[in-house]
Amino acid sequence: MATKSGTTVGMAESYNENSDPQLAIINLMIPYIQMGIDELNIASSSLVIADFGSSHGRNSMIVMKIFIKYLQQANKLVTPPLVVHNDLPTNDWTKLFQLLSEDKSYQGVANGYSFYEQCLPANSLSMGFTSSSMHWLSKIPFNIANHCFHTYGEEHERQAYKHQAKVDFNSFIEHRSRELVSGGVLVLSIPSYHDQGIESMSNYFDQLYICAQSFFNEQELLKLTIPLYLRSLSECIDYELFDRCSLKLIKAELSQLKVPTLEQYRNDQLTFDQLVKIFAKAFQSTMEPLIKQLLGMNGRSKEEIDELSKDFWMVYEEKLKERPDLVVNDNQYVCACLILKKI
């Protein structure tokens, strides 16, 4: 399937093994999941639960089990639910299918659509969830001229990315509203920031761009733009949109993650070099497909791309070691937590 530069293409093969930060955010969301289930009030006894942005499935299956367990505790599960794992058609579905086949604790199906379009029939969804996914844009407005990340762009570039993020947010909410049954609930964890947090996250992309300047040719560097946007909490709250979509805002607040690996480092359970390697691998597992896609579009061979990518991430890890202020930083994982109910 052909993809254009600047579109989201999915995660690297190693994502399941390097997605502990995303799993920690899911654990952070447990109180919001429980609050959402407490709000659930639907007529049908058959539930459909969907995770929008399931990737390779490890974390998605964990969070779906969290949903099912609390639904049972709350006596809101009469029959086994149908679980829908949604992600892009380009996702590595084989890994998810393998995990589902090995687990067999619930009935799960795959759904290969962008969550910025309609993914399920109208009035079919009981509960929807997403975590660490909505910062990915459906597309980039254009390539940023002198960097790869929107926070380093000129004012007009930043505004264009802000507008695209708003268009995507509206699309997500509108389509989920159509899919939700009356009394159904959305629980959303959207990567965000507070006053210092955005600098912590964007610094990782600054280091990526510094590395790219040493490895990419001029044409590749011009096309290197990350299709991500970090929304403020206020950008996630649109009462006019919610009213138009018959959604009631139950909860909206920022929540900051205490990163488990940072705690291990501070308790002398990890060395600094080990901590850096964990962070670098996690970042690589999300960014490498985009990097390889970009290099392939410029006519490089697979062998050349693989070798260049290997060297690129080795240098990236070394760059992070030079920035302890970036790595040992509590402001890296902030999310906007929302609960919405269809009325």
LINTAZI-V623908 format. One record per run of one state. SS is the DSSP state (A for helix, B for strand, O for the rest). FROM is the first residue (numbers start at 0). TO is the last residue. Records with the same first field share a line. If there is no record, write none. Layout:
SS->FROM-TO + FROM-TO
//
This chain:
O->0-14 + 18-18 + 28-28 + 39-46 + 52-56 + 73-80 + 87-91 + 103-105 + 112-123 + 131-134 + 136-148 + 152-153 + 191-195 + 215-216 + 223-226 + 228-232 + 236-237 + 244-245 + 256-258 + 266-270 + 297-300 + 321-322 + 327-332 + 342-342
A->15-17 + 19-27 + 29-38 + 57-72 + 92-102 + 149-151 + 154-178 + 196-214 + 217-222 + 233-235 + 238-243 + 259-265 + 271-296 + 301-320 + 323-326
B->47-51 + 81-86 + 106-111 + 124-130 + 135-135 + 179-190 + 227-227 + 246-255 + 333-341
//
